[in-house]
Amino acid sequence: MGQPLSRLHQLLGPSWSRAHREISQRMRQAQQQLTPALLRAQAATAARVARLRTMWQQPRGRILLSLSAGALLTFIIAGAVAGNYVFGGENDQAYHGPITAPTLVPTSGGTLFAISQSASTASFTIHEVLFGKPKTVVGKTQQVAGQILIDAHQPSRSKLSTIRVDLGTLATDDDRRTHTLHTRILQPSTAANEYATFVPTSYSGLPTSFSIGKPVTFHLHGNLTIHQVTKPEVFTVTLKQVSATQLVGSATTTVNYADFKLAIPNIPFVSDVGKSVVLALDFTAAKPKA
């Protein structure tokens, strides 16, 4: 190795020497610039350690240090718990197939319509205070099924089948929040909790007739089942037949989630959660093709 290097040195001559001197000079300058900074950092660290050691030797200092560590640990845990509620954990990977509902028997004077899932949405809305600011949480799904039988001349003979909503497909504005909704509140992975169902029992406020293009509003009474709890509820319905083959409408009601044995997790950063939930169905129903 010595001979090749020596030969290279001879070939390069003065250029080699100048480069070697320049590199050595720059290394010395860098070392001179870094040394004071390193010494200052070392001195500051030593001073902090000395102060902590002095505090630890005093009873009051031990209390303060312990409280500081405890507060930090509490903050980390609270943040993790709040994040799990607000943002949840892993995404819900459960598969949900197409939803169906009991069918109605057509009548001679009635027209049968089926809710179109691609053009319909079932939703809930609840209000809370998150990190000190009002927050409106909305969950939606298009997995809703049901049928409507309209008797235009005798509305009292009109019928509505059981309405079913797949709770496992409800989604909010955040996937992790949706996961928390599924795993900690609605729990649709349990077969008995998979659907919300509404079974109509009676109507009030029906018009004397239905006509195309004219919206009507009435009340729909029935039994609502969520999370294996059934309660009587009344929906306010607005309905319009836009053509001989299509209906559009909406149905809304307000319930207390505690009535259905649903519990919202207690999270430090959520200071208030409304007790009521607005349930809504915005739907388009079409006459089945023959």
C-alpha positions as CSV (number, residue, x, y, z in Angstrom):
1,M,0.0,0.0,0.0
2,G,2.9,2.4,0.8
3,Q,4.4,2.3,-2.6
4,P,1.2,3.0,-4.6
5,L,0.4,5.9,-2.3
6,S,3.9,7.3,-2.6
7,R,3.7,7.0,-6.4
8,L,0.3,8.8,-6.4
9,H,1.8,11.5,-4.3
10,Q,4.7,12.0,-6.8
11,L,2.3,12.1,-9.8
12,L,0.0,14.7,-8.2
13,G,2.8,16.8,-6.8
14,P,1.9,20.2,-5.4
15,S,-1.8,19.7,-6.0
16,W,-1.9,16.8,-3.6
17,S,-0.1,18.8,-0.9
18,R,-2.4,21.8,-1.3
19,A,-5.5,19.6,-1.0
20,H,-4.2,17.9,2.0
21,R,-3.4,21.1,3.8
22,E,-6.8,22.6,2.9
23,I,-8.7,19.6,4.2
24,S,-6.7,19.5,7.5
25,Q,-7.3,23.3,8.0
26,R,-11.1,22.9,7.5
27,M,-11.2,20.0,10.0
28,R,-9.4,22.1,12.6
29,Q,-11.8,25.0,12.0
30,A,-14.9,22.8,12.4
31,Q,-13.5,21.3,15.6
32,Q,-12.9,24.7,17.0
33,Q,-16.4,25.8,16.2
34,L,-18.1,22.7,17.6
35,T,-16.1,22.4,20.8
36,P,-17.7,25.5,22.6
37,A,-21.2,24.5,21.6
38,L,-20.6,20.9,22.9
39,L,-19.1,22.2,26.1
40,R,-22.1,24.6,26.7
41,A,-24.6,21.8,26.1
42,Q,-22.7,19.5,28.4
43,A,-22.6,22.2,31.1
44,A,-26.3,22.9,30.7
45,T,-27.2,19.2,31.0
46,A,-25.0,18.8,34.1
47,A,-26.7,21.8,35.7
48,R,-30.2,20.4,35.0
49,V,-29.2,17.0,36.5
50,A,-27.8,18.8,39.6
51,R,-31.0,20.8,40.1
52,L,-33.1,17.6,39.8
53,R,-30.8,15.8,42.3
54,T,-31.1,18.7,44.7
55,M,-34.9,18.7,44.4
56,W,-35.1,15.0,44.9
57,Q,-33.1,15.2,48.1
58,Q,-35.9,17.6,49.5
59,P,-39.3,16.1,50.5
60,R,-41.2,18.9,48.7
61,G,-39.1,18.5,45.6
62,R,-40.0,14.7,45.5
63,I,-43.7,15.6,45.7
64,L,-43.4,18.1,42.8
65,L,-41.4,15.7,40.6
66,S,-43.9,12.9,41.4
67,L,-46.8,15.1,40.6
68,S,-45.3,16.3,37.4
69,A,-44.6,12.7,36.3
70,G,-48.1,11.6,37.3
71,A,-49.7,14.6,35.5
72,L,-47.7,13.7,32.3
73,L,-48.7,10.1,32.5
74,T,-52.4,11.0,33.2
75,F,-52.3,13.3,30.2
76,I,-50.9,10.6,27.9
77,I,-53.5,8.1,29.1
78,A,-56.4,10.5,28.8
79,G,-55.2,11.5,25.3
80,A,-55.1,7.8,24.3
81,V,-58.5,7.1,25.7
82,A,-60.0,10.3,24.1
83,G,-58.4,9.4,20.8
84,N,-59.9,5.9,21.0
85,Y,-63.3,7.4,21.4
86,V,-63.0,10.2,18.9
87,F,-60.9,8.3,16.4
88,G,-61.4,4.7,17.5
89,G,-58.9,2.0,16.9
90,E,-58.7,-0.4,14.0
91,N,-61.1,-0.1,11.1
92,D,-64.2,-2.3,11.2
93,Q,-63.6,-5.0,8.6
94,A,-67.0,-6.8,9.0
95,Y,-68.7,-7.6,5.7
96,H,-72.3,-6.7,5.3
97,G,-74.3,-8.1,2.4
98,P,-77.3,-6.5,0.7
99,I,-80.1,-5.7,3.1
100,T,-83.7,-6.9,2.6
101,A,-87.1,-6.3,4.3
102,P,-90.4,-8.1,4.4
103,T,-92.4,-7.6,1.3
104,L,-96.0,-6.4,0.9
105,V,-98.8,-8.1,-1.0
106,P,-100.0,-5.9,-3.9
107,T,-103.6,-4.9,-4.0
108,S,-106.0,-4.1,-6.8
109,G,-106.2,-0.4,-5.8
110,G,-102.6,0.1,-4.7
111,T,-99.3,0.7,-6.3
112,L,-96.2,-0.9,-4.8
113,F,-92.9,1.0,-4.4
114,A,-89.6,-0.3,-3.0
115,I,-87.0,1.9,-1.3
116,S,-84.0,2.4,-3.6
117,Q,-80.9,2.0,-1.5
118,S,-78.7,3.9,-4.0
119,A,-80.9,7.0,-3.7
120,S,-81.8,6.7,0.1
121,T,-80.0,7.5,3.3
122,A,-80.8,6.6,6.9
123,S,-79.0,8.8,9.4
124,F,-78.6,9.9,13.1
125,T,-77.5,13.3,14.4
126,I,-76.2,13.9,17.9
127,H,-74.6,17.0,19.5
128,E,-71.6,17.0,21.9
129,V,-68.9,19.4,23.2
130,L,-65.5,18.1,22.1
131,F,-62.3,19.9,23.3
132,G,-64.5,22.7,24.5
133,K,-66.2,23.3,21.1
134,P,-69.7,22.2,19.9
135,K,-69.6,19.3,17.6
136,T,-72.4,17.8,15.5
137,V,-71.9,14.1,14.9
138,V,-73.7,12.6,11.9
139,G,-73.8,8.9,11.0
140,K,-75.2,7.7,7.6
141,T,-75.8,4.6,5.7
142,Q,-77.6,3.7,2.4
143,Q,-78.2,0.1,3.6
144,V,-81.9,0.6,4.3
145,A,-84.8,-1.5,3.0
146,G,-88.6,-1.4,2.9
147,Q,-91.7,-1.2,0.7
148,I,-94.6,1.2,0.4
149,L,-98.0,0.5,-0.9
150,I,-99.9,3.6,-2.0
151,D,-103.7,3.6,-2.5
152,A,-104.2,7.0,-4.1
153,H,-108.0,6.9,-3.8
154,Q,-108.2,5.5,-0.3
155,P,-105.0,6.5,1.6
156,S,-106.2,4.7,4.7
157,R,-105.5,1.4,2.9
158,S,-102.0,2.4,2.1
159,K,-99.3,0.3,3.9
160,L,-95.7,0.4,4.9
161,S,-93.6,-2.7,5.4
162,T,-91.1,-3.1,8.2
163,I,-88.2,-0.8,7.6
164,R,-84.7,-2.2,8.3
165,V,-81.4,-0.3,8.6
166,D,-78.0,-2.1,8.7
167,L,-76.3,-0.5,11.7
168,G,-73.0,-2.1,10.9
169,T,-72.7,0.1,7.8
170,L,-73.3,3.4,9.6
171,A,-70.3,5.7,9.0
172,T,-69.4,9.1,10.5
173,D,-66.9,11.7,9.2
174,D,-64.0,9.7,10.6
175,D,-63.2,6.0,10.2
176,R,-61.9,5.6,13.7
177,R,-64.9,7.3,15.2
178,T,-67.1,4.9,13.2
179,H,-65.2,2.0,14.6
180,T,-65.9,3.2,18.1
181,L,-69.5,3.6,17.3
182,H,-69.6,0.0,16.1
183,T,-67.6,-1.7,18.8
184,R,-68.5,0.3,21.9
185,I,-72.0,1.6,21.3
186,L,-74.1,-0.2,18.7
187,Q,-72.2,-3.5,18.6
188,P,-73.7,-4.7,15.4
189,S,-71.3,-7.6,15.2
190,T,-73.7,-9.3,17.5
191,A,-76.5,-10.7,15.3
192,A,-79.3,-9.4,17.5
193,N,-77.9,-5.9,17.2
194,E,-77.2,-5.9,13.5
195,Y,-80.3,-4.0,12.4
196,A,-82.6,-1.2,13.6
197,T,-86.1,-2.0,12.6
198,F,-89.3,-0.1,12.6
199,V,-92.7,-1.9,12.4
200,P,-95.6,0.5,11.6
201,T,-98.8,0.1,13.5
202,S,-101.0,3.1,12.5
203,Y,-101.1,6.5,10.8
204,S,-102.5,9.8,11.7
205,G,-103.1,12.9,9.7
206,L,-103.4,11.1,6.3
207,P,-105.0,13.1,3.5
208,T,-108.2,12.1,1.8
209,S,-106.3,11.3,-1.4
210,F,-102.9,11.2,-3.0
211,S,-102.1,13.0,-6.2
212,I,-98.9,13.2,-8.3
213,G,-96.7,16.2,-7.6
214,K,-98.5,17.2,-4.3
215,P,-96.5,16.5,-1.1
216,V,-98.4,15.4,2.0
217,T,-97.3,15.3,5.7
218,F,-98.6,12.8,8.3
219,H,-97.5,10.9,11.4
220,L,-96.4,7.3,11.3
221,H,-96.8,5.3,14.6
222,G,-94.9,2.1,15.2
223,N,-92.4,0.1,17.2
224,L,-88.7,0.9,16.9
225,T,-86.1,-1.7,17.9
226,I,-82.5,-0.8,18.5
227,H,-79.9,-2.9,20.4
228,Q,-82.6,-5.5,21.3
229,V,-84.8,-2.8,22.9
230,T,-88.2,-2.0,21.4
231,K,-90.0,1.3,22.1
232,P,-93.1,3.0,20.5
233,E,-92.1,6.0,18.4
234,V,-93.8,8.4,16.0
235,F,-92.1,9.6,12.8
236,T,-93.2,12.7,11.0
237,V,-93.3,11.8,7.3
238,T,-93.4,14.0,4.2
239,L,-94.2,12.1,1.0
240,K,-94.6,13.1,-2.6
241,Q,-95.4,10.9,-5.6
242,V,-93.3,12.5,-8.4
243,S,-94.6,10.1,-11.1
244,A,-96.5,7.0,-11.6
245,T,-93.3,5.0,-10.8
246,Q,-91.5,7.0,-8.2
247,L,-91.9,8.4,-4.6
248,V,-89.7,10.7,-2.6
249,G,-89.9,11.6,1.0
250,S,-88.4,11.9,4.4
251,A,-89.2,10.6,7.9
252,T,-87.8,12.0,11.2
253,T,-88.1,11.5,14.9
254,T,-86.1,12.3,18.1
255,V,-85.3,9.6,20.6
256,N,-83.3,9.3,23.8
257,Y,-80.5,6.9,23.3
258,A,-80.6,5.8,26.9
259,D,-84.1,4.4,26.3
260,F,-82.5,1.8,24.1
261,K,-79.8,1.0,26.7
262,L,-77.1,2.6,24.6
263,A,-74.3,4.3,26.5
264,I,-71.8,6.9,25.3
265,P,-68.2,6.3,26.6
266,N,-67.1,8.8,29.3
267,I,-64.2,10.6,27.8
268,P,-62.2,13.5,29.5
269,F,-62.2,15.7,26.5
270,V,-65.9,15.3,25.8
271,S,-67.5,17.6,28.4
272,D,-71.1,17.2,27.3
273,V,-73.1,14.9,25.0
274,G,-76.8,15.5,24.1
275,K,-79.3,13.0,25.5
276,S,-81.4,13.0,22.3
277,V,-80.6,11.7,18.9
278,V,-82.4,12.7,15.7
279,L,-83.2,9.7,13.4
280,A,-84.0,10.4,9.8
281,L,-84.7,8.6,6.6
282,D,-84.5,10.4,3.3
283,F,-85.7,8.1,0.6
284,T,-86.6,7.5,-3.0
285,A,-88.9,4.6,-3.7
286,A,-89.5,3.1,-7.2
287,K,-92.1,0.9,-8.7
288,P,-90.5,-2.6,-9.2
289,K,-89.9,-3.5,-12.8
290,A,-92.2,-6.3,-14.0
